[in-house]
Amino acid sequence: MKLFGFIFFSIGLLFAILGFGWAYTMVKGQADLPEEWVGPGVFAFIGLLFTGIGGGVLYFIAKQKAKLELLLRTGKKLRAVISDVYFNTSISMNNRHPLIVECAAEVSGQKKIFKSHNLWSQKQFTPGQEITVYLDTRDSSNFWVEVGD
């Protein structure tokens, strides 16, 4: 995903620079016809669009990484027991589905269910196996299931 964001951002930046550079040379050359501005406008628009998409993906990845690092540093470490392992059939890539690991742990005297992120690895998980969950003490909906990708 990071590679996808970087490629979109780089290609978008290149197109935006070309579009704005082309427009700058047209301003210096005193281009008068409106049709002459279509090329630089398209290049600049596509460039800004791709840069925005790539930048958004890179920003999302950076925010997720920062959240994970904060949870690993300050979160409450819980031992959870895997209760279920299943495929997320709402996502498919090359006719494969990612795994979701569902586990249960006791939080403040109550049993709470946690679900992992989508796992594309071939690692085997079995119900009853213990794994670690990092829980934000201020917000119980903010957690990370450590599945060791």
N, C-alpha and C positions, 0 to 999 in steps of 0.2 A: 504494500500500500504506500509505503514511503517512496519507493521508486516511482510509482504512478504519479504521486504528487510532485516529485522533483521534475519528472519529464514534462508534465503539463505546465508547471511553473516556468521552466527553462524555455520551452517552445513558445509559450505565451509572451514571455519577456522579449524573445527574439523578434516575434511578429510585431509587438508593440513598438519596439525600437525602429524596426524597418518602416512601419506605417507612419510614425511621427517624423522620422528622418525624411521620408519621401514627401510628407506634407511640408516640412521645413524648406526643402529644396524647391517646392512649388511656390511657396510664399516668396522666396528670394527671386524666383524666375517670373513672378507676376502672372501666374496662371489665372485666366479669367473665366473659362468655361466651367460650369458646374459639373459636367461629366468627368472632367479631369480629376475631381476630388473623390470619385467613387473608389478608386484603387487604394489610396492612402487611408480612406475612411474604413474600408473593409479590413485592411491589414491591422489598423489600430484597434478596431472593435474586436476582431477575433483574438488579437494579442491580449487585450485587457480581459476578455472573457476567459481565455485559457489560464492567464496569470491568476485570475480570481479563483478559478476552480482548483488549480494546483496549490495556491496559497492557503485556501480553505482546508484542503486535505492535510497539508503540512501543519497547519495550526491545530486541527483536530487531533492529530497524532501527538503533537507536543503537549496539548492539554491532558490527554489520556496518560501520557508518560509522567507528567507532573503529578497527576492525581495518584498514580500508582506509587511513585516515590514517596509522596506524603503519607500514604497509607502504610507503606512498609516501614517508614521512619517513626510515625506517631500512632499508628493504629493498634488496637488491642488484638493480640495474637490468640486465636482460638483453634482448638483441635476439633475438627468436624469429621463425621463419618459419612462416607458416600452412601446415599440411599438409592440413586438411580443414575444410569448413564444411557443417554439416548441421542439419536440423530436429530439435528435441527433441519427438518424437511422443507422449511420455508426458504432455505438458501441452498443453491446447488451450483457447483463448479465442476465441469468435466464429468458430469453424472455422479459426483461425490457430494456428500453432505457433511458439514462439520458436526463434531460431538459436543454435547452439553453435559457437564458433570453437575449433578444435583447432590447437595450434601446437607446434613442437618447438624446443628450445634445448639448448645444450651446458652442462652443469653438472658441474664437477669432472671433466671428461674423458668424461662419459657423456651420451648423448642422453636428454633427459627430455621427456615429453609433458605439456602443460598444456592445460586446457579452461577456456573462459570461462564466466561466469554466463549465464543465459538472456537473450537479447537480443530485444527486441520492436521495435527500430527497423528501418527499411528500408535501412540502410546496407549497401553491397555490399562483400564481402570475397572475395578470390580467392586460391587456393593459390599460394604463392610470395611473397606480400606480407609485408613485415616489420612486426611490431608489438612493443610493449614488454611485458615481464613483470616484475613486482616480486616477488622471492623473499625470504622470511624466511631469514636465514643460519643460524638456530638450528633451524628446523623446515622441511624442504623440502616438506612437505605444505601449508604455509601460503603461498599465493601469490595474486597478482591479475593477471589478463590485462587490460591496458589497451586496450580496444576503442573508447573514445571515444564513449560513448552520448551 
